[in-house]
């Protein structure tokens, strides 16, 4: 949706990485200092009810814009990968249905909403492994070079199709990284190994997934012509 790479890259780095990291640091320090991760509790404790309510309104507005972005990208992806019948549904209708399902889950199955933070930890197990795979693939295997024509062109017989549209090496590396994360820090029970205090779970997961992806790709992918690796 942008004219060049610069206008796509820097707003994400500054707006998402920079601003979100700053906000997370503030929330982390406040939770440690006040013993509660709920901003509705510690904002009023720190600044009083008036400033606390104003700050919470900013939080609510930020969530609305974030949800708008998530809805847009999710529905675009759904229409891209969906069947012809899904693509035939109007934008307004599919947007309404996409919002209706989570609303029903929140109303009739509140345990899902109450366990949202646990759900986030599970997703971080996947994201940590994906980060390691992405770093190993782009920087070390591809040396920061991609064939744009093959990447965005027809994929039926393209080099980025891998094996039947799936990359078994990447999926296996994802499973390994995910397993390492859960071994170090269990997202469901929040139990952790002693090393978690010093390494976190994300770093071992990222390193394990990246190493597996790098080694197996060097051994098997090139000979089969998968992925257009140099």
N, C-alpha and C positions, 0 to 999 in steps of 0.2 A: 504493500500500500504506500510505499515511499518511492521517491525518484532515484535515490542512490543509497549506497550502504551507510554513508555517514549519518544521514538523517534517520536511519533505522537503528544505528548502533548507539550513538551518544545519548539520546533521550532515555533509552533503556538503562544504560550504565549509570547516568546521573539520577534519573527519576525512580528507577526500580531498585538498583543495587545500592546507590548512595543513600537516598531518602529512606528506603525500607530498612536498611541496616541501622541507620541512626535511630529510627523509631523502635526497632527491636532492642537496641542497646538500652534506650530509655525504659522500655517496658521491663526488660530483664533486671536492671538495677532497682527499679521501683518494686518489683516483686520480691527481690532479695531483701530490700530494706524494710518493706512493710509486711512481708509474709503472705501476700496474696497476689495472684496473677491477673485478677479481674480488674480492668481499668476503671470500671464504675465504682470500685471500692477505693483504690489508691489515689485516683484523681481528686476526689472530694477531700480525702485526708490531707493531701499535699497543698491544695490551692483553695480549699473551702468550697461551699456548695455552688456559689455563683460561677466562679471560674471553672469549677469542675464540670458544671452543666454545659458551659460554652465549649470546653475541650471535648466533651462527649459528643456534642453536635458535629464538631469537626471529624471525629472518628466515624460517626454515622454517615456523614457525607462521603468520606473516603471509602467506606464500604460500598456505598451505592455506585460510585464510579468504578470501583474494582469489579463489582458484580456485572456492571454493564459491559466491561471489557471481556470478562470471562464468558458471559452469555454470547457475545458476538462471535468470539473465536470458536467457541464450542459448536455453535449452530452452523457456522461456515464449514467447520470440519465435518459435521454430521451430514451436511448436504453434499459435500465433496465425496465422501466415502460411502454414502448411503445408496440405496437402490433407486431406480427411476421413480417408484411410488413415493419415496421420501422427498426426492427433489421436486416432485409435482406439488407438494404441500406449500401453501403460501408462507411467506416469511412471518407474518403476524400470527398465523395459526401454530406454526412449529415453535415459535417463541413462547406462546401461551402454554402449549403443552409441556415445553421444557421447564417452565416455571411451576406448572401445576403439580408435576410429580414430586419435586422436592418439598413443596408446600404440604402435600398430603403425608409425606414421610415425617415431617416435623410435627404435624398435628396428631397423627395417629400412631407414630412410633418415635416418641420423644427421646428414647434411649440413643438413637442415632445422633441427634443434636448434642445431647449431653456428653457423648463420647467423641466429639469432634476433635479434641486435642489428641486423643489416642489415634484417630484416623490420620491426623497430620504427621504423627511420628511414623506411622506405617508408610505414608507416601515419601517421607524423607529417606526411608531405607531404600526406596526405589530411586529417588533423585540422586542420592549419593553414588550409587552404582552407575547410574546414567552419566553423571559428571565424569567419573573415571573413564568410562568407555569413550565418551566424546573427546576428552583430552588426549587419550592414547591414539584414537583414530585420526583426529584432525591434525594434531601437532607432530606426532611421532611416526605414524604410518603413512599419512598422505602428505606430510610436510606442507600443510596449509594450502593444498591445491585441489580444487574440485572442477570437474567438467560440467559447466552449467547447462550445456545443451543436452547432455545425457541425463543430468539430474532432473531437469524439468520437462524433458521430452517424453515421448511414448515409452512406457516401461515394459511392454510385453517381452521384448528380447534385449532390454537394456542392461548395461553392466551393473547398475545399482539395484537390480531386481533380486540378486543373490540366488537363493534356492526357493523357487515357487513363491517369490514375493516376501520371503522371510530370511533374516540373517541368523542361522542357527548358532554361529559363534557369538554374535552379540547377545542373543537371548541366553546362552549358557553363561556368558560373563555376567550378565545382569542377575541371573539366579545365584551365582557365586557371591557377588557383591551384596546382594540382599541377604543371603545366609550369614555372611560375616557380620553384617550390621545387627541382625537379630541375635546372633551369638554373643556379641559384645554388649548389646543393650536391647532387652526385650520390649518392644513397643506396647505390648498388651499388659504386662505385669509391671513394667518400669524397673525390673531387676537388671543389674549390670555387673560386669566383671570389674575387678579392681583396676584394670588398665583403662577403663572408661574415663576415670577421673583425669587422666593425663592425655589420652589419645582421642577422646570422644568416640563415637561409633561411626561417624561420617568419614573420617580420614582412613581408617582401615578398610571400610567398604569401598571407598573410591579407589584406593591403591590396589586392592585385590581384583576388582572388576577390570580396571585398566590393564593390569599385568596379564590377566587371563586373556583378555581381548587381544592384546598386542602379540602374545606368544602364539596363540592359536591362529590368528590371522596370518602371521608370518609363515606358519607351518602348512596351512591348508587352503586359505582363501586364494592366494595368488595362483596356485596351480590349477584351480578350477575357473579362473577368470572372474571371480566374484569381486565386485566393488571397485574395479578399475584402479587398483593400488599400483603405485609406481614400482 
